[in-house]
Amino acid sequence: MKERIKNRVHELYWNDNINCARTAIICLSELFETVVEQQTICSAVGLHGAGGYRAQCGLVEGTLMFIGVYLHKMGKREDEIVSACYNFAFAFEKAFGSLRCFELRPTGFSENDPPHMCENLTCNGIEFAYQYILEVTK
């Protein structure tokens, strides 16, 4: 599973040049064999740190969107989905030290940044999200 995530993230970043939020949604939908509508994926176009504003990490935002889709599909109540999202954010912050793109990005931000600096973080974040979703849906 780890290698599958690594390969898919690399492909989505370098071949399709999409952001971390959409990458998270796509990877999680494939791992959980769940169809996510294209409109939902398109809605995450600006969710990489709030459109580059350096706010909430797109890995968190994309995962929260997927949790909503997936748990709804499983028949969970809205309050259960909200709780799962809250608990994911808490667990992510505890594991990675922050929910903010600015703080999570390996070297912060500069005009000379190479593309896809967060590729390793993305792989780790998606693996973390996958394990979390497995636990929450037991």
N, C-alpha and C positions, 0 to 999 in steps of 0.2 A: 504494500500500500504506500509506503514511504517513497519508493522509487517511482511508482505511478504518479503520485502527486508532483514529485520533482520534475518528471518529464513533461507533464501536462502544463505545469506553471511555466516552465521554460518555453514551451510551444506557444502558449497564449501571450506571454510577454514579448517574445522575440519575433514570432511570425505574425501575430495579430495585433500587437502593440496595444493591448487593452490594460486597463488599470487593475489595481489590487482588489477592489470591491467586486467587479465583474468576474475577475479570475476566481475569487472565493466562491461566488454563486455558481459558476459553471463547474468548478471542480467538485464542490459538494453535491451538486445535482447529479453529476456522473457517478460519484462514489455511492450515493444513496439511490441511484437509478430512479430519479424523480424528474419529471418534466417541469421545467420552469419556462414560462411563456417568454418569448422574445421581448415583449414590451417591458417585462419586469427586469430583464437583463439590461435593456436600454435605459431604464430609469436610474441605473447605478452609474451612468457615465460620468457624473460629477462627484462621485462619492470617494474619491481618493483624497482623504484629508479635507473634505468639504471643497472640492474643486481646486485643490492646491493651496487652500487657505491655511493648511497645516493643522487642522482641527482633528476631529475624531478619525482614527485610522480606518481606512477603507476595508481592511480585513475584518474589523469588528462590524462595520456597517453591512458589508456583504453577507457575513455570517448571520447577522440578525435578520436580514431579509430572508435568507434561506430558511432559518428556523421558523419564521412565520409561515412560509409556504409549506414546508414539510410537516410541521406539527398540525397545521390546519388540515392538510390532506389526511393525517392520521386520526382526525376527529377530535383533537384536543380543544378544550374550551379556550376562549380568549384570555381568561385570567391565567390559565396554565401556560399559555404561550408567552404572555407578558412576564410571568415569573421565570420561565426558562430563559428569556432574553436578559432579564436582570441578572440572573445567576451566571449566565455566560459572560456578561460584561465584568462582573465581579471576579470570576475565575481567570479571565483573560488578563485583567489588570494585575492580579496577584502573580500570574505566571510570567508576564512579560514586562511588568513594571509600570505600565501606563496604558491608556486608551488613546492617547494623542499621537498623531502621525509625527509631529515635530519632535517628540521625545523618543519615539520608537525607531525612526529612520537612522540607519547606521552612523552617518556623519552629519546629521542635520540637513541643511539645505544650502546650496550655493549654485551659482550659474554654471559652474564647471562640472556639475555632477554627471557622471555617466548614466546612461539609461538603465532603468530597472534595478536600481540600487537595492531595493527591498526584496529581491528574488529569494534569498535564503530565508528572510523573515516571513515571506509569504508562504513558503513551503512549511515552515514550522507552525505558522498560524493556522493554516488549513488542516494540518495534521492534528493540532490541538482541538480545533473546531470539530473535526470528524470524531475524535475520541469523546468529546463532550456530548455531542448529539447521540452517539451510541449509548452513553450512560443515561442520558435524560429520557431516552425512548425505551428503556428496558421494561 
